[in-house]
Amino acid sequence: MGRHLHVCIAALLAAAPHAAAQEVPDAGKTAQDAAAAEAKLMGKPDAKQETDAPKKKKKRDLLIVPVPISNPSSGTGLAVGGVAFYNPYNEPQQWVSGAGVLYTDRSTKGIGLFHSMSLGQDKYRFRVIAVYTDGPLKYYGTGAAAGDAGNDFDLKNKNISVQAQAQIRAFPHGFVGLRYKYSHYDAQPPDTLPPGTSLPPDDQLNSSLSMLGPFVSYDTRDSATLPRHGMFLSGSWMLGIKPLGNSYQHSKVQVASNFYLPTGDRTTLALRGSLCGVIGTVPFYDLCNYGQGADLRGYEAGRYRDRVNWAVQGELRHQFNKRIGGVVFAGVGGIAPSLLGIVDDGNVLPSMGLGVRYKPFRGNDVNLRADIAVGLNGPAFYFGISEAF
């Protein structure tokens, strides 16, 4: 299971929170606000103009999502995630809490917890996610050639990971803060290795990350979970802290930019660019991992990993009616051993696909999504809560 199941549980928990966790001032719409936006989208009169009644506190929305899973790494099984959207103090941004579990016929299992919230009328933002996984971790090696060759084997792996961050609004739409990540890997190699493969360094098989660093963001989106216009810029610089238990001396930098452009009453063009880089002695599981998170769909997380990765992509989103929507998307990216080696020593990995969207709540702009994406190595299927980015 390892990385794949970790990502699968995170998809259940952090997909909807992903947007809420990336924080936007207007994410916590009241039911009245969401209904007004929905009426405008459908070309109907604004319900907010029909009454001067005071706003009521938005009720709690609970979403429980079962997701069938089948792949050679983790086996066949089921992941179940529950996500609650609520706003106990009438903040501009709603709170999001979630939990997920997973089990497959290869006895791979995992559990995860998530919480995101804001206080002080969105002046302070907090997020925490914790995941435990136990199962096979598919290992291909490091670099473009290893990913292209596709030779892999399973490491029996147990992993616990906790990430927490806190931010304060420093200027309009701008937030600064700290992010901390702890992760421990306990991986056991197989008795024999397939031809063309090699083990990670021995000291990486049982090791820990303990990293702390600044996290900044700039956010003008109109919604965290279903943005129609605005931008979200973010950057983090994580530093390995040996006194706090980090096994290595390394750092990791990640930057990303999302832009949302309405192209019609029901259509939005979403654009994203991202860059990741690591410095120092880096364990294989903290290298820049192509295909993880929002960058890019169509690739198994962990097949392409190196010291640098990059990706650019676009997604055209259309809302057919109040409940149903659809998307088409395409992008390109790659990995490289260094930033200067992207052109000469890196590779190019294209991706394209399409998907459907379903809105389960009338008064909350959250979508369920199902996507199929195609990369160089074949198709991949995705199911989650909220948009990919």
Backbone torsions as a table, in degrees:
resi	resn	phi	psi	omega
1	MET	NA	-67.5	176.4
2	GLY	41.3	-121.0	-171.5
3	ARG	-64.7	-39.4	-176.9
4	HIS	-63.7	-46.8	-178.2
5	LEU	-70.6	-34.8	174.2
6	HIS	-56.6	-46.9	180.0
7	VAL	-66.0	-37.5	-178.9
8	CYS	-64.0	-45.9	177.6
9	ILE	-64.5	-42.5	178.6
10	ALA	-61.0	-33.6	178.7
11	ALA	-64.4	-40.1	178.9
12	LEU	-66.8	-43.1	-175.1
13	LEU	-83.8	-44.5	-167.4
14	ALA	-98.5	-2.7	178.7
15	ALA	-68.0	-53.9	175.2
16	ALA	-68.2	-49.2	176.1
17	PRO	-63.0	-23.6	-178.7
18	HIS	-49.6	-49.0	178.8
19	ALA	-71.2	-44.8	-179.8
20	ALA	-64.3	-33.8	-179.9
21	ALA	-74.8	-25.3	176.1
22	GLN	-83.5	-2.4	164.1
23	GLU	63.8	123.7	171.1
24	VAL	-144.3	145.8	-176.2
25	PRO	-60.4	-35.5	-174.1
26	ASP	-99.2	15.5	-176.7
27	ALA	-65.4	-31.2	-175.8
28	GLY	-90.7	61.4	177.6
29	LYS	-63.8	143.9	169.0
30	THR	-75.4	167.5	179.0
31	ALA	-60.1	-35.5	179.9
32	GLN	-66.1	-41.8	178.7
33	ASP	-62.8	-45.8	-178.3
34	ALA	-64.5	-39.1	179.0
35	ALA	-64.3	-38.1	178.7
36	ALA	-65.0	-43.0	178.3
37	ALA	-63.4	-39.8	179.6
38	GLU	-65.5	-41.2	178.7
39	ALA	-63.0	-39.1	178.2
40	LYS	-65.4	-40.5	179.6
41	LEU	-61.5	-38.2	-177.9
42	MET	-88.2	2.7	178.3
43	GLY	77.4	25.2	-179.8
44	LYS	-104.8	163.7	179.0
45	PRO	-60.7	148.8	179.4
46	ASP	-71.1	117.8	-177.8
47	ALA	-62.9	-26.9	-177.8
48	LYS	-67.6	-24.2	-179.4
49	GLN	-82.3	-9.8	-175.6
50	GLU	-91.2	-6.1	-178.8
51	THR	-152.7	146.7	175.2
52	ASP	-106.8	15.9	-178.9
53	ALA	-64.3	145.8	179.2
54	PRO	-64.2	150.3	179.6
55	LYS	-67.5	141.6	175.3
56	LYS	-99.5	151.7	178.8
57	LYS	-62.6	132.6	-176.9
58	LYS	-68.7	135.9	179.5
59	LYS	-70.6	163.0	177.4
60	ARG	-76.3	130.3	175.3
61	ASP	-105.5	128.8	-178.7
62	LEU	-118.2	128.3	-179.3
63	LEU	-122.5	121.1	177.0
64	ILE	-114.6	122.8	-171.7
65	VAL	-126.0	114.6	170.6
66	PRO	-88.6	135.6	-177.7
67	VAL	-129.1	111.6	173.8
68	PRO	-64.8	144.6	-178.3
69	ILE	-130.3	136.3	174.1
70	SER	-154.7	114.2	174.9
71	ASN	-159.6	157.7	-175.2
72	PRO	-59.6	-29.1	-176.0
73	SER	-74.0	-52.2	-172.8
74	SER	-97.9	-18.1	-176.1
75	GLY	94.1	-162.2	-178.4
76	THR	-110.0	132.1	-178.2
77	GLY	-173.6	-153.7	-174.0
78	LEU	-142.7	136.5	170.3
79	ALA	-112.6	138.0	179.2
80	VAL	-128.0	125.5	178.9
81	GLY	-124.7	142.5	174.6
82	GLY	-122.8	130.1	-178.2
83	VAL	-128.9	129.7	178.2
84	ALA	-110.7	133.2	176.4
85	PHE	-113.5	123.4	-176.3
86	TYR	-155.7	168.8	-175.2
87	ASN	-148.2	78.0	-171.7
88	PRO	-66.7	-24.0	-176.2
89	TYR	-119.0	19.5	179.2
90	ASN	53.5	44.6	175.5
91	GLU	-73.6	158.2	174.5
92	PRO	-61.2	-23.8	-179.4
93	GLN	-118.2	132.0	-179.7
94	GLN	-72.7	157.1	174.6
95	TRP	-88.4	150.6	179.6
96	VAL	-135.5	127.1	175.6
97	SER	-129.1	143.2	-178.1
98	GLY	-150.1	160.0	175.0
99	ALA	-147.2	148.5	179.9
100	GLY	-148.5	149.6	175.7
101	VAL	-134.0	158.5	-177.1
102	LEU	-151.1	142.0	176.2
103	TYR	-151.6	142.3	178.7
104	THR	-132.6	172.3	-177.3
105	ASP	-72.5	-5.6	173.8
106	ARG	-97.3	18.3	180.0
107	SER	60.7	24.6	172.7
108	THR	-84.0	139.7	-173.8
109	LYS	-149.7	158.4	179.2
110	GLY	-164.0	161.6	178.1
111	ILE	-147.7	145.2	-179.4
112	GLY	-146.0	154.5	178.3
113	LEU	-134.4	148.1	-177.7
114	PHE	-147.5	144.1	172.7
115	HIS	-150.9	136.3	176.7
116	SER	-136.6	136.8	-179.3
117	MET	-157.4	164.9	173.9
118	SER	-133.5	156.0	-179.7
119	LEU	-138.2	165.1	176.7
120	GLY	63.8	41.6	-177.0
121	GLN	54.7	50.0	175.1
122	ASP	68.9	21.9	175.1
123	LYS	-79.2	-32.5	-178.8
124	TYR	-119.7	135.6	-178.9
125	ARG	-128.8	139.3	-176.8
126	PHE	-136.3	146.6	177.9
127	ARG	-151.3	139.4	175.3
128	VAL	-144.7	140.8	175.4
129	ILE	-140.3	136.3	179.1
130	ALA	-132.4	133.1	-177.2
131	VAL	-137.6	135.3	171.4
132	TYR	-122.0	131.5	178.6
133	THR	-132.8	149.6	-179.1
134	ASP	-145.0	111.2	-178.4
135	GLY	164.0	-174.0	-175.6
136	PRO	-71.6	136.9	174.6
137	LEU	-109.8	114.5	-178.9
138	LYS	-76.0	125.8	-176.4
139	TYR	-120.1	123.6	179.9
140	TYR	-101.6	-22.1	-170.7
141	GLY	112.4	-168.2	-176.8
142	THR	-122.3	138.6	175.9
143	GLY	103.2	165.4	-176.3
144	ALA	-63.6	-40.9	-177.6
145	ALA	-63.4	-39.9	179.2
146	ALA	-65.5	-41.0	178.0
147	GLY	-65.4	-41.9	179.2
148	ASP	-65.5	-37.9	-178.9
149	ALA	-65.3	-36.0	175.9
150	GLY	73.4	17.3	177.7
151	ASN	-86.3	125.3	-174.3
152	ASP	-141.1	167.1	172.2
153	PHE	-150.9	165.9	-177.1
154	ASP	-97.0	132.8	166.4
155	LEU	-100.0	128.8	174.4
156	LYS	-75.1	114.2	-166.5
157	ASN	-131.6	138.2	168.8
158	LYS	-118.1	131.0	-176.6
159	ASN	-138.3	134.6	170.5
160	ILE	-122.3	134.2	-176.1
161	SER	-138.7	134.6	177.6
162	VAL	-132.7	130.9	176.9
163	GLN	-132.9	133.5	-179.8
164	ALA	-136.6	144.9	176.7
165	GLN	-145.9	151.8	177.7
166	ALA	-139.3	138.3	179.7
167	GLN	-135.7	155.7	173.8
168	ILE	-127.5	142.5	178.5
169	ARG	-73.3	117.5	-175.9
170	ALA	-97.3	-25.3	178.1
171	PHE	-160.2	168.5	-176.5
172	PRO	-52.3	122.1	178.6
173	HIS	71.4	-1.0	-176.7
174	GLY	-110.8	134.3	-177.7
175	PHE	-129.6	141.3	176.1
176	VAL	-129.1	151.2	-179.6
177	GLY	-179.5	-163.4	-177.6
178	LEU	-124.6	148.4	174.4
179	ARG	-126.8	137.2	177.3
180	TYR	-125.3	140.0	178.0
181	LYS	-135.9	130.2	171.4
182	TYR	-122.1	135.0	178.2
183	SER	-149.9	134.3	178.1
184	HIS	-122.8	130.4	178.8
185	TYR	-114.1	132.6	174.4
186	ASP	-128.1	92.8	-173.1
187	ALA	-111.1	133.1	178.5
188	GLN	-110.2	125.3	-178.3
189	PRO	-76.0	159.5	176.1
190	PRO	-72.2	164.5	180.0
191	ASP	-67.3	-37.1	178.7
192	THR	-130.8	150.0	-179.5
193	LEU	-105.2	140.5	174.3
194	PRO	-63.9	155.3	177.1
195	PRO	-58.2	143.4	177.0
196	GLY	80.4	11.8	179.7
197	THR	-123.1	162.3	176.6
198	SER	-148.2	153.7	-178.6
199	LEU	-76.5	154.0	166.7
200	PRO	-64.1	162.8	175.5
201	PRO	-53.5	142.2	-175.6
202	ASP	-55.8	-39.2	-175.5
203	ASP	-70.6	-8.9	179.3
204	GLN	-92.8	-13.7	-175.2
205	LEU	-72.9	-30.4	175.9
206	ASN	-131.7	94.3	-171.8
207	SER	-156.3	172.3	-174.4
208	SER	-134.6	151.1	168.1
209	LEU	-109.0	138.9	170.3
210	SER	-144.0	99.7	-168.3
211	MET	-126.7	141.0	-178.4
212	LEU	-138.0	140.5	178.2
213	GLY	-175.6	172.6	-178.7
214	PRO	-74.1	147.4	176.0
215	PHE	-135.4	122.1	-177.2
216	VAL	-124.2	152.5	178.1
217	SER	-152.3	153.5	175.6
218	TYR	-132.4	124.3	-166.3
219	ASP	-138.7	117.9	175.9
220	THR	-120.4	15.3	-178.0
221	ARG	-65.8	152.2	177.5
222	ASP	-84.7	-14.8	178.5
223	SER	-156.4	145.3	178.0
224	ALA	-81.4	-37.1	-172.7
225	THR	-93.9	-24.3	179.9
226	LEU	-147.6	68.1	-175.1
227	PRO	-70.3	142.4	176.0
228	ARG	-109.6	-28.6	177.6
229	HIS	-154.5	163.5	-179.1
230	GLY	110.9	-170.8	-179.7
231	MET	-143.3	157.8	172.5
232	PHE	-137.2	115.2	178.5
233	LEU	-112.2	137.2	-178.2
234	SER	-145.9	153.9	176.8
235	GLY	-155.4	142.0	177.0
236	SER	-138.9	150.2	177.1
237	TRP	-134.1	101.7	-176.3
238	MET	-96.7	130.6	-176.9
239	LEU	-115.2	128.9	175.8
240	GLY	-68.3	126.7	-176.3
241	ILE	-113.2	100.3	-177.6
242	LYS	-61.3	-41.0	177.8
243	PRO	-61.0	-20.0	178.1
244	LEU	-95.5	4.4	174.3
245	GLY	109.9	6.9	177.9
246	ASN	-72.1	133.3	-177.0
247	SER	-81.7	-9.7	-172.2
248	TYR	-133.8	169.1	176.8
249	GLN	-113.8	90.6	-177.5
250	HIS	-153.7	169.5	176.7
251	SER	-139.9	161.2	-176.5
252	LYS	-139.6	130.0	-179.9
253	VAL	-117.0	132.4	177.2
254	GLN	-136.0	130.2	176.1
255	VAL	-130.5	149.0	179.8
256	ALA	-153.2	152.4	177.1
257	SER	-140.0	128.2	176.3
258	ASN	-117.8	137.9	178.0
259	PHE	-130.9	142.1	-176.9
260	TYR	-129.3	122.0	-174.1
261	LEU	-126.3	113.9	176.2
262	PRO	-69.9	130.6	179.2
263	THR	-114.0	7.3	179.2
264	GLY	176.2	177.4	-178.3
265	ASP	-61.6	-31.1	-175.9
266	ARG	-122.0	10.1	-172.5
267	THR	-127.4	138.3	179.1
268	THR	-133.7	137.0	172.1
269	LEU	-100.7	118.8	178.1
270	ALA	-107.0	132.8	-178.5
271	LEU	-125.3	145.0	-179.8
272	ARG	-145.9	140.1	170.4
273	GLY	-133.0	144.0	-178.2
274	SER	-148.4	154.9	179.5
275	LEU	-146.4	136.6	178.6
276	CYS	-131.2	141.3	176.8
277	GLY	-150.1	146.1	178.2
278	VAL	-124.7	152.5	-179.0
279	ILE	-133.2	138.7	176.3
280	GLY	99.8	-163.0	178.0
281	THR	-83.7	111.5	-169.1
282	VAL	-118.1	127.8	174.7
283	PRO	-67.6	154.9	-174.8
284	PHE	-58.6	-31.6	-175.3
285	TYR	-81.4	-6.5	175.7
286	ASP	-114.0	10.2	170.4
287	LEU	-66.6	165.6	176.5
288	CYS	-68.8	119.2	-166.2
289	ASN	-108.0	104.7	-177.0
290	TYR	-70.3	137.9	179.9
291	GLY	90.8	2.6	179.4
292	GLN	-96.0	139.9	179.8
293	GLY	69.5	-131.1	-175.9
294	ALA	-90.5	0.7	-172.9
295	ASP	-129.6	111.5	-25.2
296	LEU	-110.1	161.3	174.4
297	ARG	-73.7	148.5	179.6
298	GLY	108.4	0.5	-179.1
299	TYR	-134.0	139.5	177.2
300	GLU	-70.3	126.6	180.0
301	ALA	-61.0	126.2	179.1
302	GLY	105.4	-18.0	179.9
303	ARG	-70.6	-40.6	177.9
304	TYR	-114.5	108.7	178.4
305	ARG	-139.3	142.5	178.7
306	ASP	-163.7	-170.5	-175.2
307	ARG	-77.9	-16.6	178.7
308	VAL	-139.6	139.6	163.8
309	ASN	-140.7	159.4	-178.9
310	TRP	-146.2	156.8	178.8
311	ALA	-160.7	143.2	170.3
312	VAL	-131.9	141.8	-178.6
313	GLN	-156.6	160.2	176.9
314	GLY	-135.5	149.2	-179.9
315	GLU	-140.7	126.2	176.9
316	LEU	-98.9	120.6	-174.6
317	ARG	-114.6	130.5	-179.8
318	HIS	-130.7	134.7	178.7
319	GLN	-100.6	111.8	-177.4
320	PHE	-75.8	-39.2	175.5
321	ASN	-153.3	-164.1	-175.2
322	LYS	-63.1	-27.7	-173.2
323	ARG	-108.8	-36.6	-167.5
324	ILE	-108.1	136.3	175.0
325	GLY	-140.4	173.1	178.5
326	GLY	-147.2	157.5	-179.6
327	VAL	-139.4	152.6	164.9
328	VAL	-128.6	144.2	-176.2
329	PHE	-146.9	157.3	177.3
330	ALA	-156.2	152.9	179.4
331	GLY	-167.0	177.0	178.7
332	VAL	-150.7	149.6	179.2
333	GLY	-162.5	-162.7	179.7
334	GLY	176.9	175.1	176.0
335	ILE	-125.3	161.0	-179.4
336	ALA	-159.1	157.9	178.5
337	PRO	-75.2	-14.4	178.3
338	SER	-159.8	164.4	179.8
339	LEU	-63.5	-41.4	-179.9
340	LEU	-72.6	-15.4	-178.4
341	GLY	-96.0	10.4	-178.5
342	ILE	-59.1	-42.8	-176.9
343	VAL	-77.3	-48.9	-172.8
344	ASP	-84.9	-33.6	-172.6
345	ASP	-115.5	-1.6	-178.3
346	GLY	-95.4	-176.8	176.8
347	ASN	-126.5	175.3	179.5
348	VAL	-125.8	125.6	-175.0
349	LEU	-123.9	105.8	179.9
350	PRO	-84.2	160.5	178.9
351	SER	-151.8	143.1	173.5
352	MET	-153.8	158.9	-179.8
353	GLY	179.0	-173.6	179.0
354	LEU	-149.7	165.6	-177.2
355	GLY	-160.8	169.5	176.3
356	VAL	-119.0	155.0	-179.3
357	ARG	-128.9	144.7	176.1
358	TYR	-135.8	130.8	-178.5
359	LYS	-99.1	108.0	-174.4
360	PRO	-78.3	-22.8	-176.3
361	PHE	-115.0	138.2	175.6
362	ARG	-74.5	-32.5	-173.7
363	GLY	-107.2	23.1	-179.5
364	ASN	-149.5	126.4	-174.4
365	ASP	-84.2	68.4	178.1
366	VAL	-123.4	130.5	178.1
367	ASN	-108.6	146.0	159.2
368	LEU	-87.6	140.5	-177.9
369	ARG	-128.4	144.5	173.1
370	ALA	-133.5	120.1	-175.7
371	ASP	-125.8	149.2	166.2
372	ILE	-121.9	129.2	-177.7
373	ALA	-129.2	148.5	-178.5
374	VAL	-123.2	126.1	173.4
375	GLY	-116.8	-161.7	-178.8
376	LEU	-66.7	-25.3	-172.8
377	ASN	-103.9	11.4	178.5
378	GLY	116.0	-175.5	-175.6
379	PRO	-81.8	160.3	174.5
380	ALA	-143.0	146.2	-177.5
381	PHE	-114.1	143.8	-177.0
382	TYR	-135.9	139.4	173.9
383	PHE	-138.4	130.7	-177.2
384	GLY	-163.2	-173.6	-179.4
385	ILE	-112.4	129.7	-178.6
386	SER	76.4	175.0	-177.0
387	GLU	-74.9	162.5	-179.2
388	ALA	-65.5	-32.2	177.6
389	PHE	-157.4	NA	NA
